[in-house]
């Protein structure tokens, strides 16, 4: 059965307006053309989509479609007007799934990106920008995350700043960490008050605290070491569990991963023992300062004093092989030195009655000074003894000279008497 299309034209004389309505045989309005004065408009009643949509304009639930696709009939007037925007309470979210579980109270969160702050309920004063940033946060507060999956696993941790791809990715409930750079502090789950700035800084640190790393891959292998400071590209990248260490300079490092209170300063400087400071690498020929190096020598800071035999020191110095030399790789025309090698010095003076003095690969300037002072004192004592002995011998010589003069006089007198007797 064919439907009859009815064209109705209505005129409004007083307003000089006209309207044309197209209806089907059942009196259903199909389209209305309106006179808007100097312009016109077309109204399409809302309905369902036609079975064939090619080259067709139609209205479904007040949304216009052409050729099967919805037309953008106008911009949203606010965030809530966007399909993926929401403003629960005092928070603002934009992105698919962003802030989906916010409890709608005065949380004052800002989220931009798909699934940012997705599980957040009561966490407040947080800012998350980047897909999946802070996605699992529930009650954490005062958090800032910029970058894909930054602070992704944080739930209740607070006062963190994470900037960069997967920065502070694994953190859950710790606090006061700052991570800036690709995967900086990525594995941290239990550590707090760490600062990481640079690509993969403190990458695998899990529960270290109070670490500071600045530079590409600084402290990259640290797992549980704490209170370390590394400044420079790849600085202290060998450290794993060591604590209280400092490295300043590109690839300034510790020799093993568990040193304590070790310091390396300078390009490629490597410190090889705990409680030791290394300045410069093997190419350094001069360490210069305006004044001489000063070390503490206060009697109130020392203990376990033992006497040292000066004569023994002199004997051992006498037997020591002391030559001129230069370090391997240094220019012998400009970088020659005098002195013993550490092995000989250690063999001669590396042990006293109580323990070990120094090592067989290094020389301690204060120990060398001490040995020299003992030797000088022993020489001065020997000189004084010899001076006294010489004085005594001079007195004896003087007495003998006087006695010899008397004897000579007596002999001369006897000789004269004998000559007269003849």
Secondary structure, DSSP 8 states (H G I E B T S, - for coil): -----EEEEEEETTTTEEEEEEE-TT--EEEEEEE-SSSEEEE-------S--TT-EEEETTEEEETTEE---S--SSGGGSTTEE--TT-EEESTTTTTT--SSS---EEESTTTTTT-SS--S-EEESTTTTTT-SS--S-EEESTTTTTT-SS-BS-EEESTTTTTT--S-B--EEESTTTTTT-SS--S-EEESTTTTTT-SS--S-EEESTTTTTT-SS--S-EEESTTTTTT-SS-BS-EEESTT-EESSTT-BS-EEESTT-EE-STT-EEES-TT------SS-------GGG--------HHHHHHHHHHS--EEE--TTS-TTT--EEE--HHHHHHHHSB-SSSB-S-SS---HHHHHHHHHHHHHHHHHHHHHHHHHHHHHHHHHHHHHHHHHHHHHHHHHHHHHHHHH-
